[in-house]
């Protein structure tokens, strides 16, 4: 699933969390797995960190950076940040 970028950018974290949780709950009930996709190209660092915190709590099978628009190359720093933040969130 792609995190709802409109709600992410507006900071509506309650909505974002519930949206991701709803998809994960339905998928897991059906025996499926969910990856949450971040649109890092238009997100600030603090936004990426908050998304990782939410995903660390909800535990999708994984997260990834969306690069489908090809607006820029994938930034390794984004992936390092995401991995570091998810490690923190999962180990609390």
C-alpha positions as CSV (number, residue, x, y, z in Angstrom):
1,X,0.0,0.0,0.0
2,X,1.1,3.6,-0.5
3,X,0.8,5.8,2.5
4,X,-1.8,8.5,1.9
5,X,0.5,11.3,0.8
6,X,-2.2,14.0,1.2
7,X,-2.7,13.1,4.9
8,X,1.0,12.5,5.5
9,X,1.9,16.0,4.2
10,X,-0.9,17.6,6.2
11,X,0.3,15.9,9.4
12,X,-2.9,14.0,10.0
13,X,-1.1,11.1,11.7
14,X,-4.2,9.6,13.3
15,X,-5.7,9.1,9.9
16,X,-2.4,7.8,8.4
17,X,-2.1,5.3,11.3
18,X,-5.7,4.1,11.1
19,X,-5.5,3.8,7.3
20,X,-2.3,1.7,7.4
21,X,-3.7,-0.4,10.3
22,X,-7.0,-1.1,8.4
23,X,-5.1,-2.4,5.4
24,X,-2.8,-4.5,7.5
25,X,-5.6,-6.0,9.5
26,X,-7.6,-6.9,6.4
27,X,-4.6,-8.3,4.7
28,X,-3.5,-10.4,7.7
29,X,-7.0,-11.8,8.1
30,X,-6.8,-13.0,4.5
31,X,-3.3,-14.4,5.0
32,X,-1.6,-11.7,2.9
33,X,1.3,-9.4,3.7
34,X,1.6,-5.7,3.4
35,X,4.5,-3.4,2.5
36,X,4.0,0.3,3.1
37,X,5.4,2.6,0.5
38,X,6.7,6.1,1.3
39,X,6.9,8.8,-1.3
40,X,10.2,10.0,0.0
41,X,10.8,12.4,-2.9
42,X,8.2,14.8,-1.5
43,X,8.6,14.0,2.2
44,X,10.8,15.8,4.7
45,X,13.1,13.9,7.1
46,X,10.7,14.4,10.1
47,X,7.9,13.0,8.0
48,X,9.9,9.9,7.1
49,X,10.7,9.4,10.7
50,X,7.1,9.6,11.8
51,X,6.0,7.1,9.1
52,X,8.7,4.7,10.3
53,X,7.5,5.1,13.9
54,X,3.9,4.3,12.8
55,X,5.1,1.3,10.7
56,X,7.3,0.1,13.6
57,X,4.2,0.0,15.8
58,X,1.9,-1.7,13.2
59,X,4.5,-4.1,11.8
60,X,3.9,-4.4,8.1
61,X,6.1,-7.0,6.4
62,X,8.3,-4.1,5.2
63,X,8.5,-0.5,4.0
64,X,10.0,0.9,0.8
65,X,10.7,4.1,-1.0
66,X,8.5,4.9,-4.0
67,X,10.5,5.7,-7.1
68,X,7.8,5.2,-9.7
69,X,7.8,8.8,-10.8
70,X,11.5,8.8,-11.5
71,X,11.7,12.4,-10.3
72,X,15.1,11.6,-8.8
73,X,17.3,8.6,-8.1
74,X,16.7,6.7,-4.9
75,X,18.7,8.4,-2.1
76,X,20.7,5.9,-0.1
77,X,20.5,8.3,2.9
78,X,16.7,7.8,2.9
79,X,17.0,4.1,3.1
80,X,19.6,4.3,5.9
81,X,17.3,6.7,7.8
82,X,14.3,4.4,7.3
83,X,16.2,1.3,8.5
84,X,17.6,3.1,11.5
85,X,14.2,4.5,12.5
86,X,12.4,1.2,12.0
87,X,15.1,-0.6,14.2
88,X,14.4,2.0,16.9
89,X,10.6,1.7,16.6
90,X,10.6,-2.1,16.6
91,X,12.9,-2.4,19.6
92,X,11.0,-0.1,22.0
